[in-house]
Amino acid sequence: MSLAMRMTRTFLRTRPNVFVTEGRLREALRQSRHDAPVPAALRRSCHVSTEVVDGHTVTTVTPKSGASGTELIYLHGGAYVRPLVGPHWSIIATLIRRTGATVIVPLYGLAPHYHADDAYKFLDSVYPAVLQRAGHNPVFLAGDSAGAGLVVGQAIRCRDEGLRPPDGLLLFSPWVDVTMTNPGIAALIDLDPMLAPAGLAAAGRDWAGARSVTDPLVSPLHDTLKDLPPTYIYQGGHDIFLPDVERFAAKAQAAGTHVDLRVWPTAFHVFVGAGWTREARQALSDAADHIKSGTRN
């Protein structure tokens, strides 16, 4: 473990964990929060455009020089209840800098006011437009935490509805089962400085809306995971999502889907957002290599 990782993890332990109980999560959600704006540095190096699609903001970021033609849709995490934050822009900026990809950031509606079905309806407008603009160029889906779960759900829909699939999925600490019932979670609770099962399970119920929490479009671990695009997962070992991520990878591989799971044993949840750490740089460099390859393995 790098010194930067150790210091960051220590700092995170000083921050309140809003997921410890459902009550604490509800209290935190009563405080008004807004999506972090596009950083000035990213505006200097990229063309940034914003439009409203079906009532939600979609931001498109294209490098001013070295654009590759590759398109990447990035769905942010936050347990489906919290907005995009600064570290998400850090991840996006690094991927743009390393790949030349145009990144599309759809700000889907958050629970409890919006549900999974609302997000997929929104993506029904966003995804085809990206495909059309990309033409024959590669299109990737990427996301962290809850956003990564939504990425897999969208890939499942592409498969089931006969749509052009993305060329690959890049998943950073994905939330693949909102039930939080995996018995392996218990051993990681004291190691995880950011997450806890009770609040997350409540957020997952809110997100499911009229669907079951085990519906594959809410908890993609419960899909067959057959015939999905090549999937690249970057996971921390001190993250309570690890047991479900390992199940997801094993199930997908057994179903014939190409999955590459890389685990940093002492890293925390969505450690790729801590770009000052060696571990984050390694993970994002590997993800960028897959984007640049633009191939289905």
VOGU-3710 file (C-alpha; in Angstrom, 3 decimals, decimal comma):
1> mslamrmtrt> 0,000/0,000/0,000  1,366/3,394/-0,963  1,845/6,091/1,661  -0,674/8,273/-0,179  -3,266/5,485/-0,015  -2,635/4,978/3,704  -2,945/8,700/4,436  -6,094/9,064/2,365  -7,726/6,108/4,054  -6,877/7,602/7,456
11> flrtrpnvfv> -8,445/10,902/6,409  -11,602/9,166/5,200  -12,041/7,632/8,641  -12,407/11,137/10,068  -15,408/11,797/7,811  -18,957/10,840/8,838  -20,267/7,650/7,268  -23,834/8,529/6,300  -24,636/4,905/5,419  -24,248/3,495/8,939
21> tegrlrealr> -28,012/3,528/9,491  -31,043/4,296/7,363  -31,870/7,158/9,708  -28,483/8,776/9,240  -28,813/8,486/5,469  -32,274/10,093/5,546  -30,919/12,926/7,665  -28,043/13,513/5,249  -30,396/13,549/2,268  -32,429/16,355/3,824
31> qsrhdapvpa> -29,445/18,625/3,215  -29,519/20,213/-0,233  -26,669/19,088/-2,477  -25,820/20,013/-6,053  -23,739/18,417/-8,787  -20,157/19,658/-8,869  -19,506/22,001/-11,796  -17,078/21,186/-14,587  -13,635/22,219/-13,285  -11,979/25,256/-14,842
41> alrrschvst> -8,933/23,192/-15,856  -11,136/20,810/-17,833  -12,850/23,747/-19,540  -9,465/25,103/-20,587  -8,375/21,844/-22,208  -11,725/20,709/-23,592  -14,800/21,890/-25,426  -17,689/21,592/-22,983  -21,319/21,641/-24,058  -24,455/21,157/-21,992
51> evvdghtvtt> -27,969/20,270/-23,046  -31,160/19,245/-21,302  -32,572/15,875/-22,347  -35,889/14,722/-20,921  -35,502/17,234/-18,124  -31,967/16,167/-17,132  -28,595/17,718/-17,855  -26,169/16,016/-20,230  -22,639/17,409/-20,391  -20,328/16,503/-23,280
61> vtpksgasgt> -16,586/17,041/-22,909  -14,284/16,767/-25,963  -10,535/17,449/-25,884  -9,491/20,529/-27,873  -6,537/18,616/-29,258  -5,886/14,915/-29,757  -9,533/13,848/-29,912  -9,674/10,162/-30,878  -13,300/9,884/-31,999  -14,023/7,353/-29,245
71> eliylhggay> -17,135/8,109/-27,201  -17,471/7,213/-23,518  -20,633/7,595/-21,453  -19,763/8,071/-17,768  -22,386/7,433/-15,065  -21,442/8,747/-11,635  -21,823/6,975/-8,314  -23,370/8,079/-5,043  -25,656/5,177/-4,070  -28,284/6,533/-6,502
81> vrplvgphws> -29,108/9,228/-3,926  -26,125/11,602/-4,033  -24,978/13,924/-6,834  -21,825/14,033/-8,921  -18,833/15,293/-6,897  -15,372/16,642/-7,638  -13,546/13,275/-7,687  -15,853/12,127/-10,486  -14,551/14,962/-12,644  -11,026/13,918/-11,700
91> iiatlirrtg> -11,659/10,399/-13,037  -13,244/11,795/-16,195  -10,409/14,280/-16,780  -7,790/11,548/-16,457  -9,575/9,273/-18,922  -9,889/12,119/-21,421  -6,236/13,070/-21,057  -5,046/9,494/-21,501  -7,361/8,478/-24,356  -8,603/11,514/-26,274
101> atvivplygl> -12,151/10,212/-25,832  -15,201/12,424/-25,808  -16,964/11,839/-22,491  -20,709/12,232/-22,090  -21,957/12,717/-18,529  -25,735/12,206/-18,151  -26,975/13,444/-14,765  -29,744/10,947/-14,120  -32,415/11,706/-11,523  -31,707/10,535/-7,981
111> aphyhadday> -33,761/8,490/-5,518  -36,079/8,779/-3,720  -37,636/11,201/-6,241  -36,517/9,160/-9,257  -36,111/5,415/-9,764  -34,262/2,948/-11,976  -36,988/3,014/-14,622  -36,615/6,799/-14,908  -32,880/6,436/-15,463  -33,295/3,858/-18,215
121> kfldsvypav> -35,922/6,011/-19,935  -33,409/8,877/-19,851  -30,674/6,640/-21,276  -33,060/5,633/-24,054  -32,645/9,191/-25,302  -28,934/9,611/-24,540  -27,466/6,308/-25,730  -28,807/6,228/-29,330  -27,686/9,822/-29,881  -24,152/8,896/-28,809
131> lqraghnpvf> -24,151/5,859/-31,097  -25,277/7,967/-34,024  -22,582/10,577/-33,457  -19,898/7,922/-32,994  -20,644/6,175/-36,267  -18,076/3,406/-36,633  -15,956/4,693/-33,747  -15,905/2,804/-30,438  -18,435/3,572/-27,706  -17,698/2,603/-24,111
141> lagdsagagl> -19,756/2,736/-20,941  -17,991/3,587/-17,686  -19,046/4,375/-14,161  -18,240/4,090/-10,503  -20,194/2,509/-7,656  -23,944/2,930/-8,308  -23,179/4,423/-11,718  -21,250/1,272/-12,591  -24,260/-0,828/-11,623  -26,362/1,303/-13,953
151> vvgqaircrd> -23,748/0,765/-16,683  -24,206/-3,006/-16,425  -27,977/-2,594/-16,431  -27,767/-0,589/-19,644  -25,571/-3,270/-21,225  -28,159/-5,889/-20,227  -30,866/-3,822/-21,923  -28,773/-3,475/-25,077  -28,408/-7,260/-25,182  -32,071/-7,987/-24,514
161> eglrppdgll> -33,421/-5,333/-26,891  -31,031/-6,015/-29,745  -29,297/-2,626/-29,616  -25,698/-2,079/-30,645  -23,713/-3,010/-27,538  -20,972/-0,838/-26,110  -17,440/-1,890/-27,033  -16,592/-2,405/-23,384  -17,614/-1,699/-19,796  -15,267/0,013/-17,343
171> lfspwvdvtm> -16,477/-0,509/-13,784  -14,874/1,217/-10,805  -15,983/-0,406/-7,520  -19,381/-1,371/-8,984  -22,530/-1,786/-6,904  -23,952/-4,936/-8,446  -26,402/-6,061/-5,732  -28,334/-3,436/-3,790  -29,707/-5,996/-1,312  -26,424/-5,997/0,638
181> tnpgiaalid> -27,159/-9,542/1,831  -23,898/-11,262/0,871  -22,569/-12,904/4,071  -19,029/-11,927/3,058  -19,816/-8,259/3,668  -19,653/-8,593/7,453  -15,904/-9,251/7,492  -15,227/-5,988/5,616  -17,429/-3,532/7,520  -14,699/-2,457/9,942
191> ldpmlapagl> -12,184/-2,088/7,103  -14,397/0,115/4,922  -14,128/3,821/5,835  -16,914/4,948/3,505  -19,794/2,474/3,257  -22,154/0,464/5,468  -24,907/-2,027/4,563  -27,961/-0,566/6,316  -28,030/2,822/4,604  -27,069/1,350/1,267
201> aaagrdwaga> -29,866/-1,225/1,388  -32,337/1,600/2,081  -30,997/3,586/-0,879  -31,289/0,472/-3,029  -34,949/0,020/-2,082  -35,639/3,626/-2,997  -33,909/3,215/-6,349  -35,795/0,019/-7,214  -39,139/1,811/-7,137  -41,786/-0,618/-8,428
211> rsvtdplvsp> -39,170/-3,230/-9,290  -37,830/-5,916/-6,990  -34,444/-5,167/-5,454  -33,246/-8,377/-7,119  -34,396/-7,310/-10,581  -31,297/-7,459/-12,844  -31,857/-3,837/-13,889  -31,495/-2,868/-10,215  -29,038/-5,532/-9,062  -27,268/-6,869/-12,177
221> lhdtlkdlpp> -25,632/-9,688/-10,217  -28,995/-11,457/-10,582  -28,837/-11,463/-14,391  -27,442/-14,428/-16,313  -24,577/-12,098/-17,353  -24,360/-13,905/-20,682  -23,331/-12,131/-23,889  -22,234/-8,882/-22,270  -19,432/-6,698/-23,658  -15,854/-7,132/-22,405
231> tyiyqgghdi> -15,878/-5,933/-18,819  -12,986/-4,428/-16,861  -13,397/-4,041/-13,105  -11,188/-2,035/-10,722  -11,908/-2,857/-7,114  -10,543/-2,106/-3,658  -10,110/-4,854/-1,080  -11,275/-2,651/1,807  -14,682/-2,114/0,214  -17,828/-3,930/1,313
241> flpdverfaa> -18,802/-4,335/-2,348  -15,899/-6,742/-2,900  -17,754/-10,040/-2,153  -20,525/-9,219/-4,625  -18,044/-7,993/-7,224  -16,159/-11,284/-6,965  -19,429/-13,195/-7,398  -20,326/-11,028/-10,362  -16,982/-11,620/-12,079  -17,102/-15,369/-11,501
251> kaqaagthvd> -20,697/-15,656/-12,724  -20,048/-13,560/-15,831  -16,921/-15,542/-16,695  -18,795/-18,824/-16,257  -21,459/-17,479/-18,642  -18,824/-16,758/-21,283  -18,498/-12,993/-20,842  -14,942/-11,677/-20,871  -14,242/-10,160/-17,434  -10,966/-8,791/-16,124
261> lrvwptafhv> -11,186/-8,137/-12,373  -8,277/-6,329/-10,742  -8,281/-5,928/-6,959  -6,007/-3,608/-4,973  -6,104/-5,393/-1,583  -5,886/-2,345/0,713  -7,692/0,209/-1,451  -10,990/1,803/-0,444  -14,236/2,283/-2,359  -13,789/4,118/-5,708
271> fvgagwtrea> -10,117/4,662/-4,943  -9,641/5,771/-8,556  -11,027/9,142/-7,478  -7,892/9,679/-5,379  -5,685/10,501/-8,342  -2,724/11,384/-6,131  -2,297/7,706/-5,182  -0,195/5,205/-7,110  -3,070/2,719/-7,030  -5,486/5,106/-8,751
281> rqalsdaadh> -2,941/5,946/-11,427  -2,374/2,248/-12,111  -6,084/1,511/-12,414  -6,867/4,472/-14,655  -3,858/3,738/-16,850  -5,122/0,194/-17,387  -8,663/1,423/-18,086  -7,303/3,930/-20,588  -5,392/1,181/-22,381  -8,632/-0,743/-22,900
291> iksgtrn> -10,380/2,349/-24,219  -7,533/3,055/-26,645  -7,591/-0,491/-27,903  -11,199/-0,032/-28,980  -11,612/-3,760/-29,589  -13,916/-6,498/-28,371  -11,742/-9,206/-26,838
//
